[in-house]
Amino acid sequence: MTSSSLWFVASVIEVRRATPHGRVLSLRVDGWPGNLAGQHVDVRLTAEDGYQAVRSYSLASSGEGDVLELAVDEVPDGEVSPYLVEDVRPGDELEVRGPIGAYFVWTPAQPEPVQLIAGGSGIVPLLAMAREHARSASSAPMRLLYAVRSADDAFYAAELGDLADDAFSVDWAYSRSAPVGFARPAGRVDAATLEASTIPAAQRPSVYVCGPTGFVEAVADLLVAAGHPPDRIRTERFGGA
């Protein structure tokens, strides 16, 4: 499942609304070589006048098979995400290139504890890791901290609840509006949140952080300040809010 420079034709087989501004897309890609949990693809759109736009999207799916899953959060001024969120329909065709990436991946062969930290649609590659963790029946402790603006902005909330078990747990942080009765007041992830909701540095977990650039940089700095070695913190960031 190495990175590929080939472009594949992807047929859209299912679309579903995930949040008020996000969608989950299932694509069938003949000849797809499979991918590791955490890898991504480039998506290319071509206009009638020949203009092309390419954007990268993480995969929520992993392993073998020819069906890929993307979750896309709309960037209002974007060239690609508004089409994927508002316009694409089953039967449409896109072009995808991949799988891409060998750094931000998790495999069941890793025995150490794993801490996942997601901001917004940064949950997508981390969900792939959580799914792979469950599918492989890995005994490595895995914990997820998922930060969103409000409960309505969470991708895959129900599935994350279903995945939770003795080896995988989910903690939530809400930056703008917390559910009624939620213990933590709404606010950005801070040192106290990390202390209460993540695996301690003393247990030497591998940490994966994905989300908007500002979120990722702030969380990575807090993790280092809490004693996590920088070389055990892997980050993936994107520009859209």
Stockholm file with secondary structure:
# STOCKHOLM 1.0

chainA/1-241         MTSSSLWFVASVIEVRRATPHGRVLSLRVDGWPGNLAGQHVDVRLTAEDGYQAVRSYSLASSGEGDVLELAVDEVPDGEVSPYLVEDVRPGDELEVRGPIGAYFVWTPAQPEPVQLIAGGSGIVPLLAMAREHARSASSAPMRLLYAVRSADDAFYAAELGDLADDAFSVDWAYSRSAPVGFARPAGRVDAATLEASTIPAAQRPSVYVCGPTGFVEAVADLLVAAGHPPDRIRTERFGGA
#=GR chainA/1-241 SS CCCCCCEEEEEEEEEEEEETTEEEEEEEETTCCCBCBTCEEEEEEECTTSCEEEEEEEBSCCBSSSEEEEEEECCTTCSSHHIIIIICCTTCEEEEEEEECSSSCBCTTCCSCEEEEEEGGGHHHHHHHHHHHHHTTCCSCEEEEEEESSGGGCSSHHHHHHHCSSSEEEEEEESSCCCTTCSSCSCCCCHHHHHHHSCCGGGCCEEEEEEEHHHHHHHHHHHHHTTCCGGGEEEEEESCC
#=GC SS_cons         CCCCCCEEEEEEEEEEEEETTEEEEEEEETTCCCBCBTCEEEEEEECTTSCEEEEEEEBSCCBSSSEEEEEEECCTTCSSHHIIIIICCTTCEEEEEEEECSSSCBCTTCCSCEEEEEEGGGHHHHHHHHHHHHHTTCCSCEEEEEEESSGGGCSSHHHHHHHCSSSEEEEEEESSCCCTTCSSCSCCCCHHHHHHHSCCGGGCCEEEEEEEHHHHHHHHHHHHHTTCCGGGEEEEEESCC
//
